[in-house]
């Protein structure tokens, strides 16, 4: 059977598009971006485009090759899922940051919103799906109240193999499994996703005989959703990971165009960069679909961790970065929109729209004698949520607040692959425009190092001495 993503007509009908009319001076007046704003970047954009090309060809932007070089990994994952799914009642991801947010976003986008509550046959024979993305002891203990570890499979995801949060979870479940099942049987319940050679987890996995999937060495955590980090959990939830990769490959072809007005990822980055320069550093991601709710969470990490930097590539202290904010339409029309419409002119609101929802919910023709609600009768919630998005867009436009819309023809693996890849390329391009390293996270490392020092991890004695010198808190400032 020919897969639908092999059909060029179907692919074109599924193209994700960026509408930035409401960012322009023509539509928004003085708050909008003018021709001069774009012209001011005429020297910067070609240099950024060139840098993207150079880094890709020199192996410094390996995430861009994932749509093509993960084919064998996808096959291996499919074989493993077929081997394990019938004997697995719960698939649990132990990871944090990109190792958790990506899998959560994809599963939520593609599968039934109440997936875990469905009987297994209605889940296609796939296990229930959980992501333990934090170390709150109450939550982890509660997870063990609702799953049976004897019929569960635990995916330990950390590239470095030293992520304290994830490795603590691994140590807990390893001990629980071995105490209950014995060492040989326990290892069948653990699958690791990590670096091929570096770090503690790969060494442990080899010693213990755990099934292991490899994260390409040149791909960082927040750019790793199209590696085994995201593909393995997605496949265990019944997501078509090959189609997702095909969607990313399709967007990659679009993003090879150096002309920014024909390249949605480059244009997205340019618009946000202009906004940053014009005092609009807050990026609000507002999907109008519950299926895309966790895209905002995934995007928040990608955007913040990549672009919030103290120094630029020349070593200058710049303290730059946009601030991502999560919202959900229509829910947050009843909370956050008041601020966006009448508050400061410091935000770019990004709507995620869906042309065709996978379900239709009709509103009955009742209460005709009550005009305030009767007008809804005979319409659908599909129309209502889309009209509310358009109305919110108009309200912001009328208030002089810039906004743009990214539209998915429908939410499926192909369009989701496009969307994830678009944001990743946009992030990298924004980094070039800002002259910062979008792939480092020194601010994150400082917190990690402080944690290691407090716990007395060998090699962090100097950091411990530094921490010990910090001033003691004063009671007068506590109330």
Secondary structure as GFF3:
##gff-version 3
##sequence-region A 1 479
A	DSSP	three_ten_helix	4	6	.	.	.	ID=ss1
A	DSSP	alpha_helix	8	13	.	.	.	ID=ss2
A	DSSP	beta_strand	17	19	.	.	.	ID=ss3
A	DSSP	three_ten_helix	21	23	.	.	.	ID=ss4
A	DSSP	alpha_helix	25	28	.	.	.	ID=ss5
A	DSSP	three_ten_helix	29	31	.	.	.	ID=ss6
A	DSSP	alpha_helix	35	39	.	.	.	ID=ss7
A	DSSP	alpha_helix	42	57	.	.	.	ID=ss8
A	DSSP	three_ten_helix	62	65	.	.	.	ID=ss9
A	DSSP	alpha_helix	66	69	.	.	.	ID=ss10
A	DSSP	alpha_helix	71	84	.	.	.	ID=ss11
A	DSSP	three_ten_helix	85	87	.	.	.	ID=ss12
A	DSSP	beta_strand	90	94	.	.	.	ID=ss13
A	DSSP	alpha_helix	98	110	.	.	.	ID=ss14
A	DSSP	three_ten_helix	115	117	.	.	.	ID=ss15
A	DSSP	three_ten_helix	120	123	.	.	.	ID=ss16
A	DSSP	beta_strand	128	132	.	.	.	ID=ss17
A	DSSP	alpha_helix	137	146	.	.	.	ID=ss18
A	DSSP	three_ten_helix	149	151	.	.	.	ID=ss19
A	DSSP	beta_strand	152	157	.	.	.	ID=ss20
A	DSSP	alpha_helix	164	181	.	.	.	ID=ss21
A	DSSP	alpha_helix	183	186	.	.	.	ID=ss22
A	DSSP	three_ten_helix	187	189	.	.	.	ID=ss23
A	DSSP	beta_strand	190	194	.	.	.	ID=ss24
A	DSSP	alpha_helix	200	208	.	.	.	ID=ss25
A	DSSP	beta_strand	211	214	.	.	.	ID=ss26
A	DSSP	three_ten_helix	221	223	.	.	.	ID=ss27
A	DSSP	alpha_helix	228	236	.	.	.	ID=ss28
A	DSSP	alpha_helix	241	255	.	.	.	ID=ss29
A	DSSP	three_ten_helix	260	262	.	.	.	ID=ss30
A	DSSP	alpha_helix	264	277	.	.	.	ID=ss31
A	DSSP	beta_strand	282	287	.	.	.	ID=ss32
A	DSSP	three_ten_helix	290	292	.	.	.	ID=ss33
A	DSSP	alpha_helix	293	307	.	.	.	ID=ss34
A	DSSP	beta_strand	309	311	.	.	.	ID=ss35
A	DSSP	beta_strand	317	320	.	.	.	ID=ss36
A	DSSP	beta_strand	323	328	.	.	.	ID=ss37
A	DSSP	three_ten_helix	331	334	.	.	.	ID=ss38
A	DSSP	alpha_helix	337	342	.	.	.	ID=ss39
A	DSSP	beta_strand	347	354	.	.	.	ID=ss40
A	DSSP	alpha_helix	371	374	.	.	.	ID=ss41
A	DSSP	alpha_helix	381	398	.	.	.	ID=ss42
A	DSSP	beta_strand	403	408	.	.	.	ID=ss43
A	DSSP	alpha_helix	413	434	.	.	.	ID=ss44
A	DSSP	alpha_helix	442	455	.	.	.	ID=ss45
A	DSSP	alpha_helix	461	468	.	.	.	ID=ss46
A	DSSP	three_ten_helix	475	477	.	.	.	ID=ss47
###
